[in-house]
C-alpha cells in the first residue's frame, strides 16, 4: 500500500507539472511564419517566449507553395503572422486573411523594410508583372530590419518580456554587424573580374549591390518553368562573352539544364547554393539564418577564387540557443 501511495503521488506530481507547462505554453503568443529564414529571424528575437511555427517546409519552392487545410487551423489560432510579403506567399496571405482571429495581426516584413521605389525588378521578377524580387533577407542588413520589426511587434503584444526581446535583438544586431564585415572581407578576396553571379533563381538582387558583386543573369524564367532552347543558347553566349567563372544552382530548384549550360560554356557548375533552405539539421548550430548566409558566401568565395576561410568559422548559432522551440513544417 505504501508503494502504491508513492506511485499515486508521483503521478499526481507529473500531472501538476504538465498542467503548469500547458498553462505556460497557452499564455505564450502563438506566432506563425513562412519561409525558413524568416522563421529563424523570428526565433532569434522571440526565443522560448513564443510558440513559433513555420509553415513552409524546407526544400519547397516558396513561390509556388500552397498551404494545406491544416495550415488554416494554425493560422486561425495565431496571434501574429509574420510573412515576407512582396508577393512571395500570396496563397498563405489569402488563407491567413480569411481565417484571422479577432485581435490577431499580419505583418508583411518586406513592405515595412523597403519603400516601393526601392523594389528591385529583374529577369526573374520583371516589372511588367508587378512582382518585385522578394529576397530581401539575402542582404543581412534587411534581415536585421526584419528582426527590428519582430522585436517591436512582440514587445507591443507581450510587454512582460520586452526586455528579453530587446536583449535578443541587441545580440542579433551585434552578430549581423560582424557578419556584414566578414561577408565584405570574403567578397573582397575574390578577384574583381570574378565577382559575378549567374544563378538559377535570382535571389541575390539585394545582396550583390551591398558587397560589390554583379548579378549577370538568372536561368529560371519568371513563370518558374525551365528555360527554352533559345534561352539556353543566349545564356551560353552571355557566359562566354562575360567570362562568367561559375554557374550557381539551387538546393530547391534542381535543373539538369544547368549542367548542359556549364559544360557548353566552360563555366564551373555548383549546385548547392540556397536562398530559403537552411543548412544543417534542426538543432545544429548552422541551421539558422546566419548559417544560411555564411554557407552561401563560403561557397561563392571558394568557387570564384577568393579565400573562404575569411568567413568559414563565423559563429552561426542562434542567439537564444538551439531551435527546439520552432515547429517547422516538414
DAQUIRA-V830223 format. One line per field, one symbol per residue. burial: I if it has 24 or more other C-alpha atoms within 12 Angstrom, else O. A space follows every 10 residues. Layout:
# DAQUIRA-V830223
burial: ???
This chain:
# DAQUIRA-V830223
burial: OOOOOOOOOO OOOOOOOOOO OOOOOOOIII IIIIIIIIII IIIIIIIIII IIIIIIIIII IIIOOIIOOO IIOIIIIIII IIIIIIIIII IIIOIIOOII OOOIIIIIII IIIIOOOOII IIIIIOOOOO IIIIIIIIII IIIIIIIIII IIIIIOIIOO IOOIIIOIIO IIIOIIOOII OIIIIIIIII OOOIIIIIII IIIIIIIIOO IIIIIIIIII IIOIOOIOOO OIOOIIOIIO OIIIIIIIII IIIIIOIIIO IIOOIIIIII IIIIIIIIIO OIOOIIIIII IIIIIIIIII IIIIIIIIOI IIOIIIIIII IOIIIIIIIO
